[in-house]
């Protein structure tokens, strides 16, 4: 049975963000669902995620508010794989 892995980062660079996520995941992802602040470089992030995980489908969403781990954030990312 597959496990969901949730990760979170406030990195602003798409490449630094993908590196931070890789460190948080213990299993290779089968699907990546990500929620990004509208202020983030979503196209750059999508490109970096695809480079890092070329065979993994992505579901991309932007958010108006950012709540993760019971806290409110600005300019953050949350990912589930």
Buried (B, 14 or more C-beta within 10 A) or exposed (E): EEEEBEBBBBBBEBBEBBBBBEEEBEEEBEEBBBBBBEEBBBEEBBBBBBEBBEEBEBEBEEBEEBEBEEEEBEEBBBBBB
